[in-house]
Amino acid sequence: MAHSRSATSSDLSRNPGSVFRAAEEGPVTITRRDGAPLTLVRSSTLEQEHDALRLASNLVAASLAPGPASFAERLLAPFPWLGFLPHDQREQFASEIVEVARACAAISSFDRLFVMLAEWRATAEAIAAGYTPDHDLDWLDEPEVVDDPRAGG
């Protein structure tokens, strides 16, 4: 929760609208005379941080799992959809997720991490659905005219 702003508990009591508007833009630390400070943050931000923590725990568990399997292969446990990706792409995913997770943690913003994860999962789903990469297709040297199948006959 980087870029925190502050307000007093009196500010919150007297002018809650401005404090809430500030919290829409980022966390607001509410200071109190009679207790420890509290932080006002959007629920979605907190949920995303919890999701990032769960993801990080899966990465740590995979990295520490016993056995001779590579880190990329151990990631199949938390991300079974990786099984649809070829070996070299699983290795690329393993490297990229650690790099992006560390960068996101450094700035306390996990949007890019979840975008990257969704992109990789979409790639796995496409492969599972039968997508053939362009480099695996046979391309014609010359265009060929074909009948319109909707013409019927």
Sequence and secondary structure as in RCSB ss.txt:
>XXXX:A:sequence
MAHSRSATSSDLSRNPGSVFRAAEEGPVTITRRDGAPLTLVRSSTLEQEHDALRLASNLVAASLAPGPASFAERL
LAPFPWLGFLPHDQREQFASEIVEVARACAAISSFDRLFVMLAEWRATAEAIAAGYTPDHDLDWLDEPEVVDDPR
AGG
>XXXX:A:secstr
  S EEEEHHHHHH HHHHHHHHHHS EEEEETTEEEEEE  HHHHHHHHHHHHHHHHHHHHHH  SS  HHHHT
TTT GGGGGS HHHHHHHHHHHHHHHHHHHHHT  HHHHHHHHHHHHHHHHHHTT   GGGS   SS      GG
G  
